[in-house]
Structures are given as C-alpha cells and as structure tokens.
Amino acid sequence: MPQIPYDKDNAERFLAAAIIAHYSALKEALTACAKAKGVNDLSWFDEIHHKALSEAKGTVTEQIPIDVEAKALKFGVDVIDAAFNSIRYDISK
C-alpha cells in the first residue's frame, strides 16, 4: 500500500475522517450488492462480513509494540464489525 501523507499533529482527526470515508464507501458497495442480489437471503452479505473480519484479524503490523498492536487490531476489527452490522440493518429495512 502506498504511503499517504497526513498531518501528524492531527492524526486522530485524519484517522476519524478515514474511517468515515471507508464506511461510506463500504456502505455504497454493499448497498449496490443488495440491489443486485436482493435482501431476502443475506447469506452473500454474511459471507463478505465474515471474510472481512477474518482478513482484519490476520493483519500483521510493523514497528508497533505488541501490546498496542493487539489493542489497535481489536479496535479495527470492532469497527469493521460495527460497520457491517449497521449496514446490514440499513439494507434490511
């Protein structure tokens, strides 16, 4: 993945904006899938959800202390899970 420059003095704000942007993109993609595949059987959605969580849990980082890495990766997995649960609720309506 390429290095993307950001303002290190505002790292938390940049991270928040990145999470919001990723959520919006994920929601758009999954909503398009729902329109194409339908919402009566969301097994396709569940498969993507579980694959995303599995990939996130398998993430390996560099230059981060192991105790910080574990907490950060758990946070990342929790964010992904919450996003999928929210989107699932929205497309099921």
C-alpha positions in Angstrom: 0.0 0.0 0.0 1.4 3.4 -0.9 2.4 5.9 1.8 -0.3 8.6 2.1 0.9 11.8 3.7 -1.1 13.2 6.6 -0.8 15.9 9.3 0.8 14.1 12.2 -0.3 16.9 14.5 -3.9 16.0 13.7 -3.5 12.2 13.3 -6.7 11.4 15.3 -8.8 13.7 13.1 -7.3 12.2 9.9 -8.0 8.7 11.3 -11.6 9.7 12.0 -12.0 11.1 8.5 -10.5 7.9 7.0 -12.9 5.7 9.0 -15.9 7.8 7.9 -14.8 7.7 4.2 -14.2 3.9 4.4 -17.6 3.4 6.0 -19.3 5.4 3.3 -17.6 3.5 0.5 -18.3 0.1 2.1 -22.0 1.1 2.6 -22.3 2.2 -1.1 -20.7 -1.0 -2.3 -22.8 -3.3 -0.1 -26.0 -1.4 -1.0 -25.2 -1.9 -4.7 -24.7 -5.6 -4.0 -28.0 -5.7 -2.1 -29.8 -4.1 -5.1 -28.3 -6.7 -7.4 -28.6 -9.8 -5.2 -31.7 -8.9 -3.1 -32.2 -8.8 0.6 -34.4 -11.8 1.1 -31.3 -14.0 1.6 -28.4 -12.1 3.0 -26.0 -15.1 3.1 -23.9 -13.3 0.5 -23.7 -10.3 2.9 -22.7 -12.6 5.8 -20.0 -14.2 3.7 -18.5 -10.9 2.9 -18.8 -9.8 6.6 -17.0 -12.9 7.9 -14.3 -12.7 5.2 -13.7 -9.0 6.1 -13.4 -9.9 9.8 -11.1 -12.8 9.1 -8.8 -10.7 6.9 -8.7 -8.0 9.6 -7.8 -10.5 12.3 -5.0 -11.7 10.2 -3.4 -8.3 9.8 0.3 -8.0 10.7 1.8 -4.6 11.6 5.3 -3.4 11.8 7.0 -1.0 14.2 4.2 -1.1 16.7 4.7 -2.5 20.3 2.8 -5.8 20.6 0.5 -4.6 23.4 -0.5 -1.6 21.3 -0.9 -3.7 18.2 -3.2 -6.1 19.9 -5.5 -3.4 21.2 -5.4 -1.5 17.9 -6.2 -4.5 15.8 -9.1 -5.4 18.2 -10.4 -1.8 17.7 -10.1 -2.2 14.0 -12.0 -5.5 14.0 -14.7 -4.0 16.2 -15.0 -1.0 13.8 -15.4 -3.3 10.8 -17.9 -5.5 12.7 -20.0 -2.4 13.8 -20.0 -1.1 10.2 -21.2 -4.3 8.7 -23.9 -4.6 11.4 -25.1 -1.1 10.8 -25.2 -1.6 7.0 -27.0 -4.9 7.4 -29.6 -3.2 9.4 -30.0 -0.4 6.9 -30.3 -2.7 3.8 -32.7 -5.0 5.6 -35.3 -2.2 6.1 
